[in-house]
Amino acid sequence: MPHASFADEGGVSFWLPNQFASLAAVPSAPGWTFAASPYYASVGAGADVAKARDIQIGRFNSTVDLGLAASLEATARLIFISSSYVFESPVLGGQAAIRPAVPAGNADSSLAGTLTISVPSGSRTQPFYVSNSASGFGDL
């Protein structure tokens, strides 16, 4: 049998950081409010991978060794800009509010590493670096 739920259950922030529902049952003051919540994330990862494979071309058997050492870094700097309006008159027995929000900011990412190919006759190492950056606004 389901049990009764209360106003402060399940309102924990998912989309807007720093917003939580511990006071969700407390009435808000009617009118307009404005908020700007920053969000910053930085991630990085790295790996070394090696693979050896025996191949046959015609009558020649050979072993090819592949080695990859790479690192990934990404950073996001966002701000969630929101304005809310709380209605004074009750709506369906509760206090209604609307709060549209717009995220804005930029994100950078880069991938760097080296690829090494070795065969019995020699080897070759190729470094690489790829990066990208984007700035803009999100949906309302």
Residue, then its C-alpha position, 0 to 999 in steps of 0.5 A: m500500500p503506498h504511503a502519503s508523500f510530503a512536500d519536501e520529498g523528492g524535490v532534490s536538485f537535478w537540473l539546477p545546482n545548489q537548489f534543494a527542497s528541504l524547505a519546500a513546504v514553507p510558503s514563499a513570499p509572493g512576487w518576483t525573484f532572480a537567481a544566478s547559480p554557477y556550475y563548474a566541472s573539470v574531468g580528465a582521464g588517461a590510458d595506455v593500451a597495447k595490442a599485438r596481432d599476428i598477420q600473414i601477407g602472402r607467404f610472410n608472417s609478421t607481428v604488428d604491435l600497436g601502442l596508444a597512450a592518450s589523455l582526455e581533459a574537459t572543462a565546463r563553465l556554466i551559469f544558470i540564470s533564472s527568474s521566478y514568480v510566486f502567485e499570491s492566490p492559492v492554485l488547487g490548494g497550494q502555492a503556485a510558482i513558475r521558474p524558467a531558467v537559461p544556462a549559458g557558458n562555455a566548454d573546452s575539451s582536448l585529446a592528446g597522445t601518441l600512437t606507436i606501430s611496431v613491425p619487425s622491420g621498424s617502428r613509427t610513433q605519431p603524436f596527436y592533439v585535438s581540441n575543441s571549444a564551444s560557447g552559447f546558451g541553452d534552452l529555456 
